[in-house]
Every structure is written in structure tokens, then in C-alpha cells.
Amino acid sequence: MTEKTISGWIVVDWRKGKHRTRQSKPKASELGSNELLAKLAIDVHVPEVEVPELAVEIDVPEPHVRAATLEALDEEQLPGWTDVANELIPSTIPDEPDEFRNEINRITVRTMTEASTRPDPEAVREYVDETMRAVAAGEEVDA
């Protein structure tokens, strides 16, 4: 069992019925006319307690590790979302307007989920739309 002694001074204001403690002895000039000073010593017996050691294994999901890694990188080190979009844009573009819009939406969503950055959804949609129109027109697009 460990023993500790807490020592200090107690200042009692007998008129107001209040008290305060100090670690150092106050000078007489620091005391009020209605304050009394007493030495204080408290012996504390602290029982020794055995602290159990817990064996814990924590599995961090891969998305959390990936997110933490990406947050640690500078903006310049992150791969661009346009590269992700370029990989997802098919070489054959649908002719039907509804199919074309559906394909733009599908690629936009996949780009947003697969990109390591957090691009503006409207910017991604606009880029995918323009790039798909360029591919449909037979223009060369950097992949």
C-alpha cells in the first residue's frame, strides 16, 4: 500500500464562514483581519491495484485506411478525377438521347465514387458530357 501526504495551509474566514486552501504559507499581509491560518497535513493510503492487461485486436476497414491515406496526401499528389472519368468513358457512345443521358449519369456517379478527390458533381457531369460528345464525333480524347 502506498502512502502519500498532502500538506498545505487552510485559511478560514470565521466571519463569512468560508475557507480556502493553499500549498504555500500566506504572508500576514495576504490575510484578512477575520481570517485564521492552520497547517494542513492529510495522509492518504492508496491501495495497490493490479491493472489487467487487455489483448485487443482492431480491424480497420480498407475504405477507412484509403480515406486516411488520401487525407494525408497533398492536393498535387492526388490522382485527378478526369483520369478516372476518361477510363470509364466507353469507346462506343449510345446514339439514343435517353441512353446517352443514362450513360453520362452512370459514368458521373462512378467517377464520383472512384475518384480519390471530392470533385464538384456538376463539373464531373459537364466534363463527362463534353468528352462523350467528342468521342461520339470521332475526336481523339486523351485517356
Z-matrix of the N, CA and C atoms (Angstrom, degrees):
N
C 1 1.440
C 2 1.531 1 108.34
N 3 1.305 2 115.92 1 134.16
C 4 1.456 3 121.88 2 -179.24
C 5 1.521 4 109.46 3 -93.55
N 6 1.326 5 115.32 4 137.34
C 7 1.460 6 119.94 5 176.94
C 8 1.516 7 109.21 6 -113.03
N 9 1.305 8 115.51 7 135.29
C 10 1.458 9 121.36 8 177.08
C 11 1.517 10 108.01 9 -130.31
N 12 1.329 11 115.46 10 144.33
C 13 1.457 12 120.56 11 177.28
C 14 1.516 13 108.48 12 -115.26
N 15 1.316 14 114.65 13 124.83
C 16 1.463 15 120.95 14 176.39
C 17 1.520 16 106.11 15 -102.64
N 18 1.320 17 115.72 16 120.18
C 19 1.463 18 118.59 17 -178.45
C 20 1.512 19 110.04 18 -123.28
N 21 1.311 20 114.53 19 157.32
C 22 1.452 21 120.73 20 179.71
C 23 1.510 22 109.90 21 173.83
N 24 1.299 23 115.01 22 -153.75
C 25 1.461 24 121.92 23 -177.68
C 26 1.515 25 109.10 24 -134.03
N 27 1.329 26 115.09 25 142.46
C 28 1.458 27 120.05 26 175.48
C 29 1.528 28 107.56 27 -114.72
N 30 1.311 29 114.42 28 130.91
C 31 1.462 30 121.21 29 179.49
C 32 1.523 31 106.70 30 -110.48
N 33 1.338 32 116.85 31 120.51
C 34 1.461 33 122.31 32 -176.81
C 35 1.530 34 108.98 33 -112.06
N 36 1.318 35 115.04 34 125.40
C 37 1.469 36 120.87 35 174.05
C 38 1.526 37 106.11 36 -94.41
N 39 1.339 38 117.05 37 101.28
C 40 1.460 39 121.35 38 -174.07
C 41 1.524 40 112.71 39 -70.31
N 42 1.320 41 118.23 40 -22.41
C 43 1.464 42 120.44 41 -179.36
C 44 1.533 43 110.47 42 -78.16
N 45 1.357 44 117.60 43 -45.83
C 46 1.470 45 121.78 44 -177.51
C 47 1.529 46 112.24 45 -87.19
N 48 1.328 47 116.50 46 -15.78
C 49 1.461 48 119.42 47 -178.85
C 50 1.526 49 112.70 48 75.65
N 51 1.318 50 117.13 49 26.01
C 52 1.468 51 121.50 50 -179.79
C 53 1.521 52 109.65 51 -113.45
N 54 1.335 53 114.54 52 162.54
C 55 1.463 54 119.63 53 177.60
C 56 1.531 55 109.70 54 -145.82
N 57 1.330 56 114.93 55 160.99
C 58 1.463 57 121.61 56 176.25
C 59 1.518 58 107.58 57 -149.48
N 60 1.325 59 116.03 58 158.41
C 61 1.460 60 120.12 59 179.08
C 62 1.518 61 109.51 60 -115.93
N 63 1.330 62 114.48 61 154.95
C 64 1.467 63 122.11 62 177.52
C 65 1.517 64 108.24 63 -139.84
N 66 1.310 65 116.86 64 151.42
C 67 1.458 66 120.07 65 175.92
C 68 1.526 67 110.90 66 -83.97
N 69 1.323 68 116.87 67 -31.73
C 70 1.466 69 120.00 68 179.70
C 71 1.525 70 109.68 69 -108.56
N 72 1.325 71 114.82 70 154.77
C 73 1.462 72 119.61 71 -179.10
C 74 1.528 73 109.22 72 -72.71
N 75 1.336 74 117.17 73 125.79
C 76 1.462 75 119.21 74 179.32
C 77 1.528 76 110.83 75 -74.87
N 78 1.317 77 115.39 76 149.94
C 79 1.464 78 120.65 77 176.25
C 80 1.524 79 108.03 78 -73.38
N 81 1.291 80 115.95 79 159.17
C 82 1.466 81 120.77 80 -179.98
C 83 1.521 82 110.88 81 -60.86
N 84 1.334 83 117.09 82 -31.79
C 85 1.465 84 120.24 83 -179.86
C 86 1.535 85 111.60 84 -71.08
N 87 1.342 86 117.76 85 -18.91
C 88 1.461 87 121.53 86 179.37
C 89 1.528 88 112.68 87 -85.11
N 90 1.325 89 116.58 88 -11.63
C 91 1.460 90 120.89 89 -178.27
C 92 1.521 91 110.59 90 -93.58
N 93 1.320 92 115.67 91 143.80
C 94 1.457 93 120.98 92 175.01
C 95 1.522 94 110.07 93 -79.40
N 96 1.327 95 117.12 94 167.09
C 97 1.469 96 121.32 95 -177.90
C 98 1.527 97 112.26 96 -67.55
N 99 1.317 98 117.71 97 -21.80
C 100 1.464 99 120.64 98 -179.89
C 101 1.534 100 112.02 99 -108.60
N 102 1.338 101 117.81 100 23.33
C 103 1.464 102 121.59 101 179.81
C 104 1.521 103 110.42 102 -109.60
N 105 1.323 104 115.77 103 138.96
C 106 1.454 105 123.06 104 176.89
C 107 1.520 106 108.42 105 -112.71
N 108 1.325 107 117.07 106 148.45
C 109 1.458 108 122.91 107 -176.65
C 110 1.521 109 109.34 108 -116.37
N 111 1.336 110 117.18 109 134.62
C 112 1.463 111 121.60 110 177.45
C 113 1.523 112 109.25 111 -139.85
N 114 1.358 113 115.16 112 140.93
C 115 1.464 114 120.58 113 177.03
C 116 1.524 115 107.97 114 -74.45
N 117 1.322 116 114.80 115 143.55
C 118 1.457 117 121.16 116 -175.67
C 119 1.522 118 108.72 117 -125.41
N 120 1.335 119 117.61 118 129.04
C 121 1.463 120 122.31 119 175.22
C 122 1.524 121 107.60 120 -141.07
N 123 1.315 122 115.83 121 119.55
C 124 1.462 123 121.33 122 -179.25
C 125 1.520 124 108.00 123 -120.09
N 126 1.342 125 115.79 124 123.68
C 127 1.459 126 120.69 125 176.34
C 128 1.522 127 108.12 126 -93.18
N 129 1.317 128 115.41 127 127.44
C 130 1.460 129 121.26 128 -178.85
C 131 1.526 130 108.19 129 -115.77
N 132 1.316 131 115.45 130 127.90
C 133 1.461 132 121.30 131 176.73
C 134 1.525 133 107.58 132 -102.57
N 135 1.326 134 115.97 133 114.59
C 136 1.461 135 121.54 134 -177.60
C 137 1.528 136 107.99 135 -106.11
N 138 1.326 137 117.09 136 113.63
C 139 1.465 138 118.57 137 178.88
C 140 1.534 139 110.47 138 -70.48
N 141 1.320 140 114.47 139 145.42
C 142 1.456 141 118.81 140 178.30
C 143 1.521 142 107.99 141 -80.75
N 144 1.299 143 115.03 142 125.03
C 145 1.456 144 120.95 143 -177.51
C 146 1.518 145 108.13 144 -114.60
N 147 1.303 146 115.12 145 133.38
C 148 1.459 147 119.34 146 178.02
C 149 1.526 148 108.63 147 -79.76
N 150 1.309 149 115.53 148 123.51
C 151 1.460 150 120.85 149 -179.16
C 152 1.525 151 108.06 150 -94.10
N 153 1.329 152 116.74 151 117.40
C 154 1.473 153 118.46 152 -179.06
C 155 1.528 154 111.10 153 -71.36
N 156 1.310 155 114.58 154 146.04
C 157 1.461 156 120.31 155 177.29
C 158 1.523 157 107.86 156 -99.19
N 159 1.313 158 115.26 157 125.28
C 160 1.457 159 120.22 158 -178.45
C 161 1.523 160 110.08 159 -99.47
N 162 1.310 161 115.64 160 133.69
C 163 1.458 162 120.77 161 175.22
C 164 1.525 163 107.21 162 -93.56
N 165 1.311 164 115.53 163 114.52
C 166 1.460 165 120.27 164 -176.25
C 167 1.523 166 109.07 165 -126.43
N 168 1.310 167 115.00 166 138.62
C 169 1.458 168 120.53 167 175.64
C 170 1.520 169 107.35 168 -122.04
N 171 1.316 170 115.52 169 127.96
C 172 1.461 171 120.40 170 -178.37
C 173 1.522 172 108.56 171 -115.09
N 174 1.325 173 115.57 172 126.77
C 175 1.456 174 121.29 173 175.26
C 176 1.522 175 108.10 174 -102.10
N 177 1.326 176 115.49 175 118.61
C 178 1.462 177 120.50 176 178.52
C 179 1.525 178 107.52 177 -95.94
N 180 1.329 179 117.87 178 123.84
C 181 1.464 180 120.66 179 -179.76
C 182 1.531 181 111.48 180 -61.02
N 183 1.320 182 115.54 181 145.95
C 184 1.468 183 121.70 182 -177.82
C 185 1.525 184 112.44 183 -55.21
N 186 1.336 185 120.41 184 -40.93
C 187 1.465 186 118.69 185 179.11
C 188 1.529 187 113.23 186 -61.30
N 189 1.336 188 117.00 187 -33.32
C 190 1.462 189 119.92 188 178.27
C 191 1.527 190 110.76 189 -68.87
N 192 1.331 191 116.12 190 -40.36
C 193 1.462 192 120.20 191 178.06
C 194 1.521 193 109.66 192 -64.28
N 195 1.323 194 116.38 193 -44.25
C 196 1.469 195 120.95 194 179.68
C 197 1.529 196 110.55 195 -62.13
N 198 1.326 197 116.93 196 -44.24
C 199 1.467 198 120.71 197 -179.86
C 200 1.527 199 110.85 198 -63.64
N 201 1.322 200 117.29 199 -42.15
C 202 1.466 201 120.42 200 179.43
C 203 1.520 202 110.81 201 -65.54
N 204 1.330 203 116.87 202 -38.78
C 205 1.461 204 120.63 203 178.17
C 206 1.516 205 110.88 204 -64.47
N 207 1.315 206 116.98 205 -43.97
C 208 1.466 207 120.73 206 -179.31
C 209 1.522 208 111.78 207 -67.14
N 210 1.328 209 117.45 208 -35.21
C 211 1.459 210 120.05 209 178.36
C 212 1.521 211 111.03 210 -67.03
N 213 1.334 212 116.83 211 -29.21
C 214 1.456 213 120.39 212 -178.97
C 215 1.529 214 112.15 213 -76.91
N 216 1.326 215 117.17 214 -20.10
C 217 1.460 216 120.62 215 -179.10
C 218 1.520 217 111.31 216 -79.67
N 219 1.333 218 114.91 217 151.81
C 220 1.462 219 119.86 218 172.94
C 221 1.517 220 108.78 219 -74.05
N 222 1.307 221 116.65 220 159.78
C 223 1.468 222 122.84 221 -179.54
C 224 1.533 223 110.51 222 -58.07
N 225 1.347 224 117.45 223 -35.22
C 226 1.472 225 120.66 224 -177.96
C 227 1.525 226 111.99 225 -71.41
N 228 1.337 227 117.37 226 -24.76
C 229 1.459 228 120.84 227 -177.45
C 230 1.526 229 112.67 228 -83.63
N 231 1.314 230 117.55 229 -12.79
C 232 1.459 231 120.70 230 -177.77
C 233 1.523 232 111.22 231 -77.41
N 234 1.329 233 117.23 232 139.96
C 235 1.465 234 118.69 233 175.03
C 236 1.523 235 109.52 234 -67.93
N 237 1.321 236 116.51 235 143.54
C 238 1.458 237 120.74 236 -176.91
C 239 1.517 238 112.57 237 -74.04
N 240 1.322 239 116.14 238 146.11
C 241 1.461 240 120.22 239 179.32
C 242 1.520 241 110.84 240 -70.27
N 243 1.341 242 117.70 241 -22.44
C 244 1.466 243 119.51 242 178.35
C 245 1.528 244 110.65 243 -66.39
N 246 1.348 245 116.45 244 -32.93
C 247 1.468 246 119.46 245 176.66
C 248 1.529 247 110.33 246 -63.85
N 249 1.331 248 115.77 247 -40.71
C 250 1.469 249 120.25 248 178.22
C 251 1.525 250 109.67 249 -63.60
N 252 1.329 251 116.73 250 -45.81
C 253 1.469 252 120.86 251 -179.48
C 254 1.524 253 110.74 252 -61.95
N 255 1.327 254 117.29 253 -42.63
C 256 1.470 255 120.89 254 -179.26
C 257 1.525 256 111.52 255 -61.71
N 258 1.329 257 117.20 256 -36.06
C 259 1.462 258 120.13 257 178.57
C 260 1.529 259 111.51 258 -69.50
N 261 1.325 260 116.99 259 -29.52
C 262 1.464 261 120.95 260 -176.00
C 263 1.528 262 113.50 261 -86.02
N 264 1.319 263 117.54 262 -21.90
C 265 1.469 264 120.43 263 -177.64
C 266 1.528 265 108.76 264 -71.29
N 267 1.331 266 117.24 265 123.60
C 268 1.472 267 120.16 266 -177.80
C 269 1.531 268 111.41 267 -72.85
N 270 1.329 269 114.67 268 159.58
C 271 1.472 270 119.09 269 178.94
C 272 1.525 271 111.21 270 -77.23
N 273 1.322 272 117.24 271 -25.90
C 274 1.472 273 120.23 272 175.20
C 275 1.520 274 108.36 273 -107.25
N 276 1.327 275 115.07 274 125.78
C 277 1.459 276 121.99 275 -175.92
C 278 1.528 277 108.75 276 -102.17
N 279 1.347 278 118.24 277 135.71
C 280 1.471 279 120.51 278 178.67
C 281 1.529 280 111.47 279 -61.56
N 282 1.358 281 116.00 280 143.92
C 283 1.465 282 121.23 281 179.86
C 284 1.522 283 112.10 282 -85.20
N 285 1.307 284 116.88 283 -34.04
C 286 1.463 285 121.24 284 -177.31
C 287 1.532 286 110.33 285 -69.94
N 288 1.349 287 118.15 286 134.55
C 289 1.471 288 120.95 287 -178.89
C 290 1.533 289 113.66 288 -57.73
N 291 1.334 290 117.43 289 -41.03
C 292 1.465 291 119.77 290 -179.90
C 293 1.527 292 111.12 291 -66.04
N 294 1.332 293 116.12 292 -43.60
C 295 1.463 294 120.32 293 178.15
C 296 1.529 295 110.29 294 -64.10
N 297 1.332 296 116.30 295 -39.39
C 298 1.465 297 121.63 296 179.46
C 299 1.540 298 109.75 297 -60.76
N 300 1.354 299 116.82 298 -48.12
C 301 1.475 300 121.18 299 179.33
C 302 1.532 301 110.95 300 -63.12
N 303 1.333 302 116.65 301 -41.40
C 304 1.466 303 120.00 302 178.53
C 305 1.527 304 111.41 303 -62.29
N 306 1.325 305 115.89 304 -39.78
C 307 1.469 306 120.44 305 179.06
C 308 1.533 307 110.44 306 -66.79
N 309 1.330 308 117.12 307 -40.24
C 310 1.477 309 120.79 308 176.83
C 311 1.529 310 109.34 309 -60.10
N 312 1.329 311 116.11 310 -46.92
C 313 1.471 312 120.11 311 -179.89
C 314 1.524 313 111.84 312 -62.38
N 315 1.336 314 116.29 313 -43.07
C 316 1.464 315 120.44 314 -179.49
C 317 1.528 316 110.95 315 -62.25
N 318 1.331 317 116.44 316 -46.57
C 319 1.469 318 120.42 317 -178.59
C 320 1.531 319 110.67 318 -68.08
N 321 1.329 320 116.71 319 -37.07
C 322 1.470 321 120.01 320 177.99
C 323 1.524 322 110.51 321 -61.57
N 324 1.323 323 116.17 322 -46.22
C 325 1.468 324 120.15 323 -179.49
C 326 1.522 325 110.56 324 -63.81
N 327 1.316 326 117.68 325 -45.71
C 328 1.472 327 120.37 326 179.77
C 329 1.515 328 111.33 327 -63.69
N 330 1.338 329 117.02 328 -38.10
C 331 1.468 330 120.01 329 177.77
C 332 1.526 331 110.01 330 -63.46
N 333 1.324 332 116.29 331 -43.50
C 334 1.467 333 120.19 332 -179.77
C 335 1.530 334 111.53 333 -62.83
N 336 1.329 335 117.20 334 -37.74
C 337 1.462 336 119.77 335 -177.59
C 338 1.524 337 112.76 336 -81.58
N 339 1.324 338 117.77 337 -29.46
C 340 1.462 339 120.21 338 -176.80
C 341 1.520 340 113.38 339 -93.75
N 342 1.323 341 118.13 340 -17.61
C 343 1.466 342 120.53 341 -178.99
C 344 1.522 343 110.01 342 -71.26
N 345 1.325 344 115.84 343 143.69
C 346 1.462 345 120.19 344 179.87
C 347 1.522 346 111.99 345 -80.52
N 348 1.320 347 116.71 346 -15.90
C 349 1.461 348 120.61 347 176.74
C 350 1.520 349 108.93 348 -97.96
N 351 1.301 350 116.51 349 -179.90
C 352 1.469 351 121.11 350 177.34
C 353 1.519 352 108.51 351 -117.07
N 354 1.333 353 116.75 352 77.19
C 355 1.468 354 119.48 353 -177.14
C 356 1.521 355 112.18 354 -73.18
N 357 1.320 356 114.97 355 161.63
C 358 1.458 357 121.63 356 176.74
C 359 1.530 358 108.37 357 -69.91
N 360 1.329 359 118.72 358 125.98
C 361 1.469 360 121.08 359 -177.43
C 362 1.526 361 113.44 360 -57.14
N 363 1.326 362 117.51 361 -38.95
C 364 1.467 363 119.96 362 179.62
C 365 1.523 364 111.12 363 -66.43
N 366 1.336 365 117.09 364 -37.36
C 367 1.466 366 120.47 365 178.30
C 368 1.527 367 110.22 366 -65.41
N 369 1.334 368 116.47 367 -40.49
C 370 1.468 369 120.24 368 178.58
C 371 1.521 370 109.90 369 -64.59
N 372 1.329 371 116.59 370 -47.09
C 373 1.469 372 120.73 371 -178.90
C 374 1.521 373 110.42 372 -60.33
N 375 1.322 374 116.73 373 -44.10
C 376 1.467 375 121.07 374 -179.50
C 377 1.529 376 110.74 375 -63.89
N 378 1.343 377 116.82 376 -42.81
C 379 1.462 378 120.89 377 179.61
C 380 1.529 379 110.84 378 -63.56
N 381 1.343 380 116.34 379 -45.63
C 382 1.470 381 120.49 380 -179.55
C 383 1.523 382 109.93 381 -62.59
N 384 1.323 383 117.24 382 -42.95
C 385 1.471 384 122.08 383 179.26
C 386 1.528 385 110.24 384 -59.30
N 387 1.333 386 116.73 385 -51.58
C 388 1.473 387 120.66 386 -178.31
C 389 1.523 388 111.27 387 -62.93
N 390 1.326 389 117.03 388 -42.32
C 391 1.467 390 120.48 389 -178.17
C 392 1.524 391 111.04 390 -67.53
N 393 1.328 392 117.05 391 -41.11
C 394 1.466 393 119.50 392 178.46
C 395 1.526 394 111.06 393 -65.65
N 396 1.318 395 117.55 394 -37.21
C 397 1.468 396 120.19 395 176.78
C 398 1.533 397 110.51 396 -65.52
N 399 1.336 398 116.68 397 -37.53
C 400 1.465 399 120.40 398 177.83
C 401 1.525 400 110.50 399 -65.96
N 402 1.335 401 117.25 400 -41.64
C 403 1.467 402 121.00 401 178.16
C 404 1.524 403 109.90 402 -64.37
N 405 1.333 404 116.88 403 -42.16
C 406 1.469 405 120.99 404 179.49
C 407 1.522 406 111.06 405 -63.90
N 408 1.336 407 117.16 406 -31.44
C 409 1.466 408 121.30 407 179.57
C 410 1.527 409 111.71 408 -82.03
N 411 1.336 410 116.55 409 -3.35
C 412 1.459 411 119.72 410 177.67
C 413 1.515 412 113.80 411 88.12
N 414 1.325 413 117.94 412 9.88
C 415 1.466 414 120.78 413 179.10
C 416 1.524 415 109.81 414 -76.80
N 417 1.317 416 115.70 415 152.83
C 418 1.464 417 122.18 416 179.02
C 419 1.531 418 108.62 417 -80.48
N 420 1.336 419 117.18 418 128.22
C 421 1.468 420 122.29 419 179.86
C 422 1.516 421 107.79 420 -119.95
N 423 1.355 422 116.08 421 133.44
C 424 1.468 423 120.20 422 178.25
C 425 1.516 424 109.35 423 -70.08
N 426 1.311 425 116.22 424 128.98
C 427 1.472 426 120.28 425 179.46
C 428 1.495 427 110.74 426 -107.97
